[in-house]
Amino acid sequence: MQSFDAIVIGAGHNGLACAALLGARGKRVLLLEAAEMIGGGARTVEFAPGFRVSEIAHILGQLHPDLVSMLKLERHGLALAAQAIPTTALSPDGAHLTFEGAFGERLSGAVSDEDRQGWARLRTRLLAFAGVLRPLLREQPPRLRNGGVADMLTLGKLALAVRRLGQAEMREFLRMALMNIADVLDEEIESDLLKGAVAFDAVLGTHLGPRSPNSLMTLYYRLTGQSGGSQAAIALPKGGMGGVIDALASAARAARVEIRTSAAVGRLRVEQGAVTGVVLWDGEEIRSPCVVSSCDPKATILKLAGARHFDTGFVRRVNNIRQRGNVARLHLALESLPDFAGLPREFLAGRLLIAPSVMAIEKGFDAAKYGGAAGEPALEIVLPSLSDPTLAPPGKHVASISAIYAASDFEHKAPAARESFLKAILAVLERHAPGIGALVSTANLLTPGDIERGTGMPGGHWHHGELAIGQMLMLRPVPEAARYATPLHGLYLCGAGSHPGGGVMGAAALNAAKVILSGKQQHA
């Protein structure tokens, strides 16, 4: 029977990062991936002959700079095809609105002087408030019960950061904390197009609408990220998101991590209340006193470990983790470049949004709440082949689209639901880019159910669990496992379901590796 210092389950970006960090500190590490291909939700795939696309995550804006530095990812091939890309909110009549620079540092297009001023005030405030929360991403969540000096210091630093905002802004920070993004936008802005674009960023990847409580907090989460040293800037990696995975895998191998694919874990080995290794589905047993899972917490604890190893209260709370994804992904192989009326080519290479208003987004969420799909889905569109021609044959292009909303099991509600949703997406595209339908040679739709089946993301949820106030910080995924160690000795979590959450960030992996290397398995 083979033996390792640590076994990491799941070779998505968090699993790769955690394994590489442990290996770099001299640990003998085995990384196990159930699929034939590493990468999880951040892989690049060929969906039609010659056409490649970032399968699920397709924009880079949160990869933690500490991770890039510690693993020397640029030496391992990490490169950007385009940096600080603009975001354009599309209008069918060509009266578009473009956010240039990081999170709309400059606005161009259809916006009034009053809204420019209101946006400048609001943008400054949102970035400052997100900046207050950003240091928490690199820390273990503080314990509110039985905490020590380190926990008090973390809370003290947060309190000091809030105080440094000044009396007026500190009051605003506290007033806005649990507001919804729609109400926040209504206080400063009149433009439906501007409000729709910002609201889209707040709810993408969550089971929330713009008027849902907590939707401002999810926007803060997105704004804590950075690219190229600029807060809230977004970029496209060379080679798609698979380029990030390749760099992480190279760093892991350089740290002598053994990576095995097509190696599904059936269960954990547990003896006398402690993890002693894993058993693969084919029956192979591998020993280790430390098992780290980047899979979702519910599957890790209830399926791999087994509920019998935990107390009933803990199991009940894990069972109640909310994991309802509602983002579909559509990949289009295009015979030529589409034309969005009135949009300059330099903006076509950026990010495009079709989110006409807060009301339009909220209406789509209403459909998903009751198990359906939006009749007029809001869309995030990227044409990555404009920045990275290797993703498509010469003269041809790829469109990568995230569409909201579609309930995680909506296609099971009616036989034609899947085809109807695809037609709805294409109809929205056609209104904004007349003739695009005739350019499509292949359309590859991934529903939330497809995403779950292909990657293991529960309900197709990017974050492995809702980013709601009851499932964030020291409550993520549940209080007893919020510090990466679980109540089962030797079992740790390092995936998107842990603090701070999903997105191609790697902060959960950084924090988990730090806990494991400290040798102190502390939970709340």
Solvent accessible surface area in square Angstrom, and as a share of the most:
residue,aa,sasa,rsa
1,M,133,0.59
2,Q,77,0.34
3,S,60,0.39
4,F,8,0.03
5,D,65,0.34
6,A,2,0.02
7,I,0,0.00
8,V,0,0.00
9,I,10,0.05
10,G,13,0.13
11,A,0,0.00
12,G,17,0.17
13,H,22,0.10
14,N,10,0.05
15,G,0,0.00
16,L,0,0.00
17,A,0,0.00
18,C,0,0.00
19,A,0,0.00
20,A,0,0.00
21,L,11,0.05
22,L,0,0.00
23,G,7,0.07
24,A,68,0.53
25,R,162,0.59
26,G,67,0.64
27,K,78,0.33
28,R,124,0.45
29,V,1,0.01
30,L,0,0.00
31,L,0,0.00
32,L,1,0.00
33,E,18,0.08
34,A,64,0.49
35,A,32,0.25
36,E,151,0.68
37,M,87,0.39
38,I,26,0.13
39,G,0,0.00
40,G,16,0.15
41,G,13,0.13
42,A,2,0.01
43,R,25,0.09
44,T,13,0.07
45,V,27,0.16
46,E,109,0.49
47,F,35,0.15
48,A,9,0.07
49,P,122,0.77
50,G,34,0.33
51,F,12,0.05
52,R,78,0.28
53,V,0,0.00
54,S,8,0.05
55,E,25,0.11
56,I,3,0.02
57,A,26,0.20
58,H,15,0.07
59,I,32,0.16
60,L,10,0.05
61,G,14,0.13
62,Q,29,0.13
63,L,14,0.07
64,H,25,0.11
65,P,58,0.36
66,D,53,0.28
67,L,0,0.00
68,V,31,0.18
69,S,79,0.51
70,M,98,0.44
71,L,12,0.06
72,K,99,0.42
73,L,0,0.00
74,E,126,0.57
75,R,192,0.70
76,H,52,0.23
77,G,55,0.53
78,L,20,0.10
79,A,45,0.35
80,L,55,0.28
81,A,32,0.25
82,A,23,0.18
83,Q,115,0.51
84,A,54,0.42
85,I,9,0.05
86,P,24,0.15
87,T,10,0.06
88,T,0,0.00
89,A,1,0.00
90,L,3,0.02
91,S,17,0.11
92,P,81,0.51
93,D,116,0.60
94,G,22,0.22
95,A,44,0.34
96,H,16,0.07
97,L,0,0.00
98,T,4,0.02
99,F,12,0.05
100,E,42,0.19
101,G,19,0.18
102,A,12,0.09
103,F,23,0.10
104,G,2,0.01
105,E,103,0.46
106,R,132,0.48
107,L,20,0.10
108,S,35,0.23
109,G,48,0.46
110,A,50,0.39
111,V,23,0.13
112,S,54,0.35
113,D,96,0.50
114,E,123,0.55
115,D,5,0.03
116,R,87,0.32
117,Q,109,0.48
118,G,0,0.00
119,W,5,0.02
120,A,56,0.44
121,R,139,0.51
122,L,3,0.02
123,R,41,0.15
124,T,88,0.51
125,R,58,0.21
126,L,0,0.00
127,L,23,0.11
128,A,43,0.33
129,F,0,0.00
130,A,0,0.00
131,G,21,0.21
132,V,12,0.07
133,L,28,0.14
134,R,83,0.30
135,P,81,0.51
136,L,15,0.08
137,L,16,0.08
138,R,60,0.22
139,E,50,0.22
140,Q,47,0.21
141,P,2,0.01
142,P,5,0.03
143,R,42,0.15
144,L,125,0.62
145,R,160,0.58
146,N,119,0.61
147,G,39,0.38
148,G,31,0.30
149,V,118,0.68
150,A,70,0.54
151,D,4,0.02
152,M,128,0.57
153,L,110,0.55
154,T,13,0.08
155,L,55,0.27
156,G,38,0.37
157,K,115,0.49
158,L,47,0.24
159,A,63,0.48
160,L,85,0.42
161,A,28,0.22
162,V,16,0.09
163,R,167,0.61
164,R,183,0.67
165,L,39,0.19
166,G,33,0.32
167,Q,141,0.63
168,A,57,0.45
169,E,49,0.22
170,M,52,0.23
171,R,138,0.50
172,E,32,0.14
173,F,22,0.09
174,L,115,0.57
175,R,110,0.40
176,M,2,0.01
177,A,27,0.21
178,L,110,0.55
179,M,37,0.16
180,N,22,0.11
181,I,0,0.00
182,A,0,0.00
183,D,56,0.29
184,V,2,0.01
185,L,0,0.00
186,D,68,0.35
187,E,95,0.43
188,E,45,0.20
189,I,4,0.02
190,E,143,0.64
191,S,24,0.15
192,D,83,0.43
193,L,26,0.13
194,L,0,0.00
195,K,24,0.10
196,G,0,0.00
197,A,3,0.02
198,V,2,0.01
199,A,0,0.00
200,F,0,0.00
201,D,15,0.08
202,A,1,0.01
203,V,0,0.00
204,L,9,0.04
205,G,4,0.04
206,T,4,0.02
207,H,22,0.10
208,L,17,0.08
209,G,0,0.00
210,P,0,0.00
211,R,104,0.38
212,S,16,0.10
213,P,103,0.65
214,N,8,0.04
215,S,0,0.00
216,L,0,0.00
217,M,26,0.12
218,T,3,0.02
219,L,1,0.00
220,Y,3,0.01
221,Y,12,0.05
222,R,72,0.26
223,L,7,0.03
224,T,6,0.04
225,G,4,0.04
226,Q,44,0.20
227,S,14,0.09
228,G,65,0.63
229,G,64,0.61
230,S,51,0.33
231,Q,40,0.18
232,A,13,0.10
233,A,3,0.02
234,I,33,0.17
235,A,0,0.00
236,L,6,0.03
237,P,6,0.04
238,K,120,0.51
239,G,18,0.18
240,G,5,0.05
241,M,0,0.00
242,G,9,0.09
243,G,16,0.15
244,V,0,0.00
245,I,4,0.02
246,D,95,0.49
247,A,0,0.00
248,L,0,0.00
249,A,2,0.02
250,S,41,0.27
251,A,6,0.05
252,A,0,0.00
253,R,138,0.51
254,A,71,0.55
255,A,16,0.12
256,R,216,0.79
257,V,8,0.05
258,E,67,0.30
259,I,31,0.16
260,R,63,0.23
261,T,57,0.33
262,S,76,0.49
263,A,7,0.06
264,A,30,0.24
265,V,14,0.08
266,G,18,0.17
267,R,120,0.44
268,L,6,0.03
269,R,28,0.10
270,V,32,0.18
271,E,79,0.35
272,Q,192,0.85
273,G,49,0.47
274,A,27,0.21
275,V,5,0.03
276,T,26,0.15
277,G,0,0.00
278,V,0,0.00
279,V,14,0.08
280,L,7,0.03
281,W,190,0.67
282,D,117,0.60
283,G,46,0.44
284,E,60,0.27
285,E,61,0.28
286,I,0,0.00
287,R,95,0.35
288,S,2,0.02
289,P,93,0.59
290,C,14,0.09
291,V,0,0.00
292,V,0,0.00
293,S,0,0.00
294,S,13,0.08
295,C,42,0.25
296,D,9,0.05
297,P,3,0.02
298,K,50,0.21
299,A,26,0.20
300,T,0,0.00
301,I,0,0.00
302,L,39,0.19
303,K,156,0.66
304,L,22,0.11
305,A,4,0.03
306,G,8,0.08
307,A,42,0.33
308,R,188,0.69
309,H,58,0.26
310,F,21,0.09
311,D,96,0.50
312,T,113,0.66
313,G,15,0.14
314,F,2,0.01
315,V,23,0.13
316,R,138,0.50
317,R,89,0.32
318,V,0,0.00
319,N,78,0.40
320,N,99,0.51
321,I,9,0.05
322,R,101,0.37
323,Q,23,0.10
324,R,123,0.45
325,G,4,0.04
326,N,2,0.01
327,V,3,0.01
328,A,0,0.00
329,R,0,0.00
330,L,0,0.00
331,H,1,0.00
332,L,0,0.00
333,A,0,0.00
334,L,0,0.00
335,E,75,0.34
336,S,46,0.30
337,L,46,0.23
338,P,5,0.03
339,D,102,0.53
340,F,4,0.02
341,A,46,0.35
342,G,67,0.64
343,L,21,0.10
344,P,59,0.37
345,R,152,0.55
346,E,114,0.51
347,F,34,0.14
348,L,11,0.05
349,A,29,0.22
350,G,0,0.00
351,R,11,0.04
352,L,0,0.00
353,L,1,0.00
354,I,4,0.02
355,A,1,0.01
356,P,68,0.43
357,S,21,0.13
358,V,10,0.06
359,M,130,0.58
360,A,32,0.25
361,I,3,0.01
362,E,25,0.11
363,K,149,0.63
364,G,7,0.06
365,F,12,0.05
366,D,58,0.30
367,A,32,0.25
368,A,4,0.03
369,K,89,0.38
370,Y,182,0.69
371,G,12,0.12
372,G,25,0.24
373,A,29,0.22
374,A,3,0.02
375,G,59,0.57
376,E,104,0.46
377,P,3,0.02
378,A,7,0.06
379,L,0,0.00
380,E,5,0.02
381,I,2,0.01
382,V,1,0.01
383,L,2,0.01
384,P,16,0.10
385,S,4,0.03
386,L,33,0.16
387,S,31,0.20
388,D,7,0.04
389,P,97,0.61
390,T,87,0.51
391,L,2,0.01
392,A,10,0.08
393,P,37,0.24
394,P,135,0.85
395,G,64,0.62
396,K,68,0.29
397,H,25,0.11
398,V,0,0.00
399,A,1,0.01
400,S,1,0.01
401,I,0,0.00
402,S,0,0.00
403,A,0,0.00
404,I,1,0.01
405,Y,1,0.00
406,A,0,0.00
407,A,8,0.07
408,S,31,0.20
409,D,61,0.32
410,F,4,0.02
411,E,24,0.11
412,H,130,0.58
413,K,126,0.53
414,A,46,0.36
415,P,148,0.93
416,A,61,0.48
417,A,20,0.15
418,R,87,0.32
419,E,90,0.40
420,S,62,0.40
421,F,5,0.02
422,L,27,0.14
423,K,127,0.54
424,A,19,0.15
425,I,0,0.00
426,L,47,0.23
427,A,50,0.39
428,V,4,0.03
429,L,0,0.00
430,E,65,0.29
431,R,117,0.43
432,H,13,0.06
433,A,0,0.00
434,P,91,0.58
435,G,38,0.37
436,I,4,0.02
437,G,37,0.36
438,A,95,0.74
439,L,40,0.20
440,V,37,0.21
441,S,65,0.42
442,T,45,0.26
443,A,41,0.32
444,N,48,0.24
445,L,11,0.05
446,L,27,0.14
447,T,0,0.00
448,P,0,0.00
449,G,6,0.06
450,D,26,0.14
451,I,2,0.01
452,E,74,0.33
453,R,153,0.56
454,G,40,0.39
455,T,37,0.21
456,G,48,0.46
457,M,22,0.10
458,P,15,0.09
459,G,12,0.12
460,G,1,0.01
461,H,2,0.01
462,W,44,0.16
463,H,14,0.06
464,H,23,0.10
465,G,2,0.02
466,E,7,0.03
467,L,2,0.01
468,A,11,0.08
469,I,84,0.43
470,G,40,0.38
471,Q,9,0.04
472,M,18,0.08
473,L,56,0.28
474,M,41,0.18
475,L,67,0.33
476,R,2,0.01
477,P,6,0.04
478,V,6,0.04
479,P,47,0.30
480,E,27,0.12
481,A,0,0.00
482,A,3,0.03
483,R,13,0.05
484,Y,1,0.00
485,A,0,0.00
486,T,0,0.00
487,P,53,0.34
488,L,4,0.02
489,H,115,0.51
490,G,4,0.04
491,L,0,0.00
492,Y,15,0.06
493,L,1,0.01
494,C,0,0.00
495,G,2,0.02
496,A,7,0.06
497,G,3,0.03
498,S,2,0.01
499,H,3,0.01
500,P,6,0.04
501,G,3,0.03
502,G,0,0.00
503,G,29,0.27
504,V,11,0.06
505,M,4,0.02
506,G,2,0.02
507,A,0,0.00
508,A,1,0.01
509,A,0,0.00
510,L,3,0.02
511,N,2,0.01
512,A,0,0.00
513,A,3,0.02
514,K,118,0.50
515,V,6,0.03
516,I,19,0.10
517,L,46,0.23
518,S,62,0.40
519,G,64,0.61
520,K,128,0.54
521,Q,38,0.17
522,Q,65,0.29
523,H,68,0.31
524,A,34,0.27
